[in-house]
Amino acid sequence: MGIMERLGLRTEQRSIENPAVPVSAENFLQYFGIASTGLASVTTDSALTVPAVTAAVGFLSRTLAALPLHAFTNTRKGPVKATGKLQIVIHENPNERQDSFKFRQYFWQQVFTGGRGLAYIERVGGVVEAIYPMDPTRVTIRNVGRDVVYKFGGTDYASDEIIDVPFMLRPNGLQHYGPIMLASKAIQLSIAMNDYASGFFAGGGVPPLVLVGPMPANAEAMKRAMADVSLSVSAAKNASTPIFPIPVGYELKPVGFDPAKGQMTEARTFQIQEIARAFQIPPVFLQDLTGATFSNVEQQDLHLVKHLIGQWAAALEGEMNLKLFGRMNGGKYVEHNLDGLLRGDFLTRMNGLARSVQSGILTPNEARGLENRPQHLDPAADQLFMQGATMPIDALGAAQPANSGGPNGA
């Protein structure tokens, strides 16, 4: 005979204390006033309490914001950096309240949390005056004819006024997926393990227990029995003694697995790797050095630039070029300088600049400019140089002295 029958209750009978809760096996804990143990839904705020998510969002947004971003104009002599207001808006201060780093950091934080970064382009007389960030949670996007319209603060904005970079678009091309939503199950599990570990150690390492004994007559009796046992456990913990009393006729038994037997440490490490997959970021950048060696960490660094940072940088460049300058942009464009990621590697940076100067790729002054050093006044610093041993093949014969005789010069 089941427990419901022993209590004289039908499976779907509802309790007098709470008629809204059916007295059935799946609602048994609720009947006795114990809350459901289901996992809470994941929000951006709760997801950011997971260290791996915070690390991923913070690392990606700061790295992309720190990349140098410039505006250029194509000329017959090659690209030339833009000057004036356009360069100020793109490279220095997009608006009167934010510098370029702060603006782009906020922009990318929205992409890597909710899944979309939005910004409004302010124009005066057709000239770009400023760029302002927008809160994506307050924007409604819809199709109007062949155009996409963004509604924000009660005002409609055309698509050419909005810089829009989604993490991943839904099939309708308007709505989007965000990394936190896509990885909600992995993040949910991480939160649950954090909560369990916190509760376990905060409770003095006492595992979840079940009280076994005569069934109380009602929910209040069950609560009193649980309260008595809880007080006994707390008293024993505070008194530093392993002995505590429990009500007569009852005994305590552990519920669930021992954290060590449940491989809790290994599971938490695996969740870091799962979250890294969701953001497509090498685990080493989430401080997971479990399988790291000197060589594979260096390869992960290259992977980061080629397969992640470079791709997101291209996404923002393409959107800005289209929205700022239009399809027929007249040779104007914006571009990140990915060499900015080498700022912390002095030796590699110097070797690269030296080889560029010696191979005729950069002039000495151009190399100095990349290091934010003043131009050298000698005119030779604006010329291209080439190693003397490197010559065109057809010039090698002309450089040899003419022979006056046979093969041996006789």
C-alpha positions as CSV (number, residue, x, y, z in Angstrom):
1,M,0.0,0.0,0.0
2,G,1.4,3.4,-1.0
3,I,1.8,6.3,1.4
4,M,-1.2,8.1,0.0
5,E,-3.5,5.2,0.8
6,R,-2.0,4.8,4.3
7,L,-2.9,8.4,4.9
8,G,-6.4,7.7,3.6
9,L,-6.1,10.2,0.7
10,R,-6.9,9.8,-2.9
11,T,-4.2,10.6,-5.4
12,E,-5.8,13.8,-6.6
13,Q,-7.3,14.9,-3.3
14,R,-6.4,18.4,-2.5
15,S,-5.2,19.4,1.0
16,I,-7.3,21.5,3.3
17,E,-4.3,23.7,4.1
18,N,-3.7,24.6,0.4
19,P,-6.6,23.5,-1.9
20,A,-4.5,24.6,-4.9
21,V,-1.9,21.9,-4.3
22,P,-3.1,18.4,-5.2
23,V,-1.9,15.7,-2.8
24,S,-0.1,13.5,-5.3
25,A,3.4,11.9,-5.4
26,E,4.9,14.7,-7.4
27,N,3.5,17.4,-5.1
28,F,4.1,15.5,-1.8
29,L,6.8,18.0,-0.6
30,Q,4.6,21.0,-1.4
31,Y,1.7,19.4,0.6
32,F,3.9,19.4,3.7
33,G,5.0,23.0,3.0
34,I,8.4,22.3,1.4
35,A,9.2,24.3,-1.7
36,S,9.8,22.6,-5.0
37,T,13.5,21.8,-5.8
38,G,13.3,22.7,-9.5
39,L,16.1,24.7,-11.1
40,A,15.4,28.4,-11.5
41,S,15.3,29.9,-15.0
42,V,18.4,31.7,-16.2
43,T,18.5,35.4,-16.7
44,T,21.4,37.7,-17.7
45,D,21.8,38.8,-14.1
46,S,21.8,35.3,-12.7
47,A,24.1,34.0,-15.5
48,L,26.7,36.6,-14.6
49,T,27.0,35.2,-11.1
50,V,28.8,32.2,-12.7
51,P,32.5,33.1,-12.9
52,A,33.0,31.5,-16.3
53,V,30.3,33.5,-17.9
54,T,31.5,36.7,-16.3
55,A,35.1,35.9,-17.5
56,A,33.9,35.2,-21.1
57,V,31.7,38.4,-21.4
58,G,34.3,40.6,-19.7
59,F,37.3,39.2,-21.7
60,L,35.6,39.4,-25.1
61,S,34.1,42.8,-24.7
62,R,37.3,44.4,-23.3
63,T,39.5,42.7,-26.0
64,L,37.3,43.9,-28.8
65,A,37.0,47.4,-27.3
66,A,40.8,47.7,-26.9
67,L,41.5,47.1,-30.6
68,P,42.5,50.3,-32.4
69,L,39.7,51.4,-34.8
70,H,40.3,54.0,-37.5
71,A,38.5,55.5,-40.5
72,F,40.3,55.5,-43.8
73,T,39.9,56.9,-47.3
74,N,41.3,55.1,-50.4
75,T,43.5,57.3,-52.6
76,R,45.7,56.6,-55.5
77,K,48.6,56.3,-53.1
78,G,46.7,53.9,-50.9
79,P,44.6,54.2,-47.8
80,V,44.9,57.4,-45.8
81,K,43.6,57.9,-42.3
82,A,40.6,60.1,-42.0
83,T,40.9,63.4,-40.1
84,G,38.5,65.8,-38.5
85,K,35.2,64.9,-36.9
86,L,34.9,61.4,-38.5
87,Q,38.2,60.3,-37.0
88,I,37.1,61.7,-33.6
89,V,33.8,59.8,-33.7
90,I,35.3,56.5,-34.8
91,H,38.6,56.5,-33.0
92,E,38.4,58.8,-30.0
93,N,34.9,59.8,-28.7
94,P,31.8,58.5,-30.3
95,N,29.7,60.9,-28.3
96,E,30.1,63.5,-25.6
97,R,29.6,61.0,-22.7
98,Q,31.8,58.1,-23.8
99,D,35.2,57.4,-25.2
100,S,35.7,54.8,-27.9
101,F,36.7,52.0,-25.4
102,K,33.7,52.6,-23.1
103,F,31.2,52.8,-26.0
104,R,32.5,49.6,-27.6
105,Q,32.8,47.7,-24.4
106,Y,29.1,48.4,-23.6
107,F,28.2,47.5,-27.2
108,W,29.9,44.1,-27.1
109,Q,28.6,43.3,-23.6
110,Q,25.1,43.4,-25.0
111,V,26.1,41.1,-27.9
112,F,27.6,38.5,-25.5
113,T,24.8,38.6,-22.9
114,G,21.4,39.3,-24.5
115,G,22.7,38.6,-28.0
116,R,22.5,42.0,-29.8
117,G,24.4,45.3,-29.9
118,L,22.6,48.4,-31.2
119,A,23.8,52.0,-31.6
120,Y,22.2,55.1,-33.1
121,I,24.0,57.3,-35.7
122,E,23.3,61.0,-35.3
123,R,23.8,63.0,-38.5
124,V,23.7,66.8,-39.0
125,G,23.4,67.8,-42.7
126,G,24.4,64.3,-43.8
127,V,27.6,64.4,-41.7
128,V,28.1,61.9,-38.9
129,E,28.0,63.9,-35.7
130,A,27.9,61.1,-33.0
131,I,27.1,57.5,-32.3
132,Y,25.0,56.6,-29.2
133,P,24.5,53.2,-27.6
134,M,21.0,51.8,-27.3
135,D,19.5,49.4,-24.7
136,P,18.5,46.4,-26.8
137,T,15.9,45.3,-24.3
138,R,13.9,48.5,-25.0
139,V,14.0,48.2,-28.8
140,T,11.3,46.7,-31.0
141,I,12.4,45.6,-34.5
142,R,9.9,45.0,-37.4
143,N,9.7,45.0,-41.1
144,V,8.0,47.9,-42.9
145,G,8.0,47.1,-46.6
146,R,11.5,46.3,-47.6
147,D,13.1,48.3,-44.7
148,V,13.8,47.3,-41.1
149,V,12.5,49.7,-38.5
150,Y,13.8,50.0,-35.0
151,K,11.4,51.5,-32.4
152,F,13.1,53.0,-29.4
153,G,11.6,55.4,-26.9
154,G,8.5,55.8,-29.0
155,T,10.5,56.9,-32.1
156,D,11.0,54.9,-35.3
157,Y,14.5,54.7,-36.8
158,A,15.3,53.5,-40.3
159,S,17.9,50.7,-40.6
160,D,20.6,53.1,-42.0
161,E,20.5,55.0,-38.7
162,I,21.2,51.9,-36.6
163,I,24.4,49.9,-36.2
164,D,23.1,46.4,-35.5
165,V,25.3,43.4,-34.7
166,P,23.4,40.2,-33.5
167,F,25.1,37.2,-31.9
168,M,22.9,34.9,-34.1
169,L,19.8,35.7,-36.1
170,R,16.6,33.7,-36.0
171,P,15.1,32.4,-39.3
172,N,12.9,35.5,-39.6
173,G,16.0,37.7,-39.8
174,L,14.7,40.1,-37.2
175,Q,14.8,38.3,-33.8
176,H,18.0,36.9,-32.4
177,Y,19.5,34.2,-30.2
178,G,21.9,35.2,-27.3
179,P,24.7,33.1,-25.9
180,I,23.3,33.0,-22.4
181,M,19.9,31.8,-23.7
182,L,21.5,29.2,-25.9
183,A,23.7,27.9,-23.1
184,S,21.0,28.3,-20.4
185,K,21.1,24.6,-19.4
186,A,24.9,24.6,-18.9
187,I,24.7,27.8,-17.0
188,Q,21.7,26.5,-15.0
189,L,23.8,23.5,-13.9
190,S,26.7,25.7,-12.9
191,I,24.4,27.9,-10.8
192,A,22.9,24.7,-9.1
193,M,26.4,23.4,-8.3
194,N,27.5,26.8,-7.0
195,D,24.4,26.9,-4.8
196,Y,24.8,23.3,-3.6
197,A,28.5,23.8,-2.7
198,S,27.8,27.1,-1.0
199,G,24.9,25.6,1.1
200,F,27.0,22.4,1.9
201,F,29.9,24.3,3.3
202,A,27.8,27.0,4.9
203,G,26.0,24.2,6.8
204,G,29.2,22.9,8.2
205,G,29.6,20.2,5.6
206,V,26.3,18.4,6.6
207,P,24.8,16.8,3.5
208,P,21.1,16.9,2.8
209,L,19.3,14.6,5.2
210,V,15.9,12.8,5.3
211,L,14.0,12.3,8.6
212,V,12.8,8.7,8.8
213,G,10.1,7.7,11.4
214,P,6.4,7.7,12.1
215,M,4.5,9.9,9.6
216,P,3.3,13.2,11.2
217,A,-0.4,13.8,11.3
218,N,-0.3,17.0,9.3
219,A,1.9,19.5,7.7
220,E,2.5,21.5,10.9
221,A,3.7,18.4,12.7
222,M,6.1,17.7,9.9
223,K,7.5,21.3,10.1
224,R,7.9,21.0,13.9
225,A,9.9,17.7,13.5
226,M,12.1,19.3,10.8
227,A,12.7,22.4,12.9
228,D,13.7,20.2,15.9
229,V,16.2,18.3,13.9
230,S,17.6,21.5,12.3
231,L,18.1,23.1,15.7
232,S,19.9,20.0,16.9
233,V,22.2,19.9,13.9
234,S,23.0,23.7,14.3
235,A,23.6,23.2,18.0
236,A,26.0,20.4,17.4
237,K,27.8,22.4,14.7
238,N,28.1,25.5,16.9
239,A,29.2,23.4,19.9
240,S,31.9,21.6,17.9
241,T,30.5,18.2,19.0
242,P,29.5,15.4,16.6
243,I,26.6,14.3,18.8
244,F,23.1,15.8,18.8
245,P,19.7,14.5,19.7
246,I,16.7,13.8,17.4
247,P,13.1,13.2,18.3
248,V,12.3,9.8,19.7
249,G,11.4,7.2,17.0
250,Y,13.2,9.0,14.2
251,E,16.5,8.6,12.4
252,L,18.5,10.6,9.9
253,K,19.7,9.3,6.6
254,P,21.7,11.2,3.9
255,V,20.0,12.0,0.7
256,G,21.9,12.1,-2.7
257,F,25.5,11.5,-3.4
258,D,28.6,12.5,-1.6
259,P,30.0,15.5,-3.6
260,A,33.3,13.7,-4.0
261,K,31.5,10.5,-5.3
262,G,29.4,12.7,-7.6
263,Q,32.6,14.1,-9.1
264,M,31.5,17.6,-8.3
265,T,35.0,19.1,-8.8
266,E,35.3,17.5,-12.2
267,A,31.7,18.5,-13.2
268,R,32.4,22.1,-12.3
269,T,35.5,22.0,-14.5
270,F,33.5,20.5,-17.4
271,Q,30.9,23.3,-17.1
272,I,33.7,25.9,-17.7
273,Q,34.5,24.0,-20.9
274,E,30.8,24.0,-21.8
275,I,30.5,27.7,-21.3
276,A,33.7,28.2,-23.3
277,R,32.0,26.3,-26.2
278,A,29.0,28.5,-26.1
279,F,31.1,31.7,-26.5
280,Q,33.5,29.8,-28.9
281,I,36.4,30.9,-26.8
282,P,39.5,28.8,-25.9
283,P,39.1,27.6,-22.3
284,V,42.5,29.0,-21.3
285,F,41.0,32.5,-21.5
286,L,38.5,31.5,-18.8
287,Q,41.4,30.6,-16.6
288,D,41.0,26.9,-17.2
289,L,44.5,25.6,-17.5
290,T,43.6,21.9,-16.9
291,G,45.2,20.6,-20.1
292,A,47.4,23.6,-20.9
293,T,51.0,23.4,-22.0
294,F,53.3,26.1,-23.3
295,S,52.8,25.2,-26.9
296,N,49.0,24.6,-26.9
297,V,48.3,27.9,-25.0
298,E,50.2,29.7,-27.7
299,Q,48.1,28.0,-30.4
300,Q,44.9,28.9,-28.5
301,D,46.1,32.5,-28.6
302,L,46.4,32.3,-32.4
303,H,43.0,30.5,-32.5
304,L,41.5,33.4,-30.6
305,V,42.6,36.0,-33.1
306,K,41.9,34.1,-36.3
307,H,38.6,32.4,-35.4
308,L,37.0,34.7,-32.9
309,I,38.3,38.2,-32.4
310,G,39.0,38.7,-36.1
311,Q,35.5,37.5,-37.1
312,W,33.6,39.7,-34.6
313,A,35.8,42.7,-35.6
314,A,34.8,42.1,-39.2
315,A,31.1,42.0,-38.2
316,L,31.3,45.4,-36.7
317,E,33.4,46.8,-39.5
318,G,31.0,45.6,-42.2
319,E,28.0,47.0,-40.3
320,M,29.7,50.4,-39.7
321,N,30.9,50.7,-43.3
322,L,27.4,50.0,-44.6
323,K,25.5,52.3,-42.1
324,L,28.0,55.1,-41.9
325,F,29.0,55.4,-45.6
326,G,26.3,53.5,-47.6
327,R,26.7,50.9,-50.3
328,M,28.5,53.3,-52.6
329,N,30.8,54.6,-49.9
330,G,33.3,56.5,-52.1
331,G,36.3,54.6,-50.8
332,K,35.7,55.4,-47.1
333,Y,35.8,52.6,-44.6
334,V,36.6,51.7,-41.0
335,E,39.0,49.0,-39.9
336,H,40.4,47.5,-36.7
337,N,44.1,47.0,-36.3
338,L,44.5,43.5,-34.9
339,D,48.2,44.2,-34.3
340,G,46.9,45.9,-31.2
341,L,46.7,42.4,-29.6
342,L,50.5,42.3,-29.7
343,R,50.9,45.2,-27.4
344,G,51.8,42.9,-24.5
345,D,54.4,41.0,-26.6
346,F,57.3,43.5,-27.0
347,L,59.8,41.1,-28.6
348,T,57.4,39.8,-31.2
349,R,56.2,43.4,-32.0
350,M,59.8,44.7,-32.4
351,N,60.8,41.8,-34.6
352,G,57.8,42.2,-36.8
353,L,58.4,46.0,-37.3
354,A,62.1,45.4,-37.9
355,R,61.4,42.9,-40.7
356,S,58.8,45.1,-42.2
357,V,61.3,48.0,-42.4
358,Q,64.1,45.8,-43.8
359,S,61.7,44.2,-46.4
360,G,60.4,47.5,-47.8
361,I,56.9,47.1,-46.3
362,L,57.1,50.0,-43.9
363,T,59.2,53.2,-43.7
364,P,61.0,53.8,-40.5
365,N,58.6,56.7,-39.7
366,E,55.5,54.4,-40.4
367,A,56.9,51.8,-38.0
368,R,57.5,54.6,-35.4
369,G,53.9,55.7,-35.9
370,L,52.6,52.3,-35.1
371,E,54.4,52.6,-31.7
372,N,53.0,56.1,-31.2
373,R,56.5,57.5,-31.4
374,P,57.3,60.9,-32.9
375,Q,58.3,61.1,-36.6
376,H,62.1,61.3,-37.3
377,L,63.0,64.6,-39.1
378,D,65.6,63.0,-41.4
379,P,64.0,62.7,-44.9
380,A,65.4,59.2,-45.2
381,A,63.0,58.0,-42.4
382,D,60.2,58.4,-45.0
383,Q,61.8,56.2,-47.6
384,L,61.4,52.4,-48.1
385,F,64.5,50.3,-47.5
386,M,65.5,46.8,-48.7
387,Q,68.2,44.4,-47.6
388,G,71.2,44.8,-50.0
389,A,71.5,41.0,-50.5
390,T,68.0,40.9,-52.0
391,M,68.1,41.7,-55.7
392,P,66.0,40.9,-58.8
393,I,67.2,37.8,-60.6
394,D,67.8,39.6,-63.9
395,A,70.0,42.1,-62.1
396,L,72.3,39.5,-60.7
397,G,74.1,39.0,-64.1
398,A,74.6,42.7,-64.6
399,A,76.1,43.0,-61.2
400,Q,78.9,40.5,-62.0
401,P,82.1,41.8,-63.7
402,A,82.5,40.9,-67.4
403,N,84.8,38.0,-68.2
404,S,87.5,38.7,-70.8
405,G,88.3,35.0,-71.6
406,G,87.1,31.5,-71.1
407,P,85.2,30.1,-68.2
408,N,88.1,30.5,-65.9
409,G,88.7,34.1,-66.9
410,A,91.8,33.2,-68.9
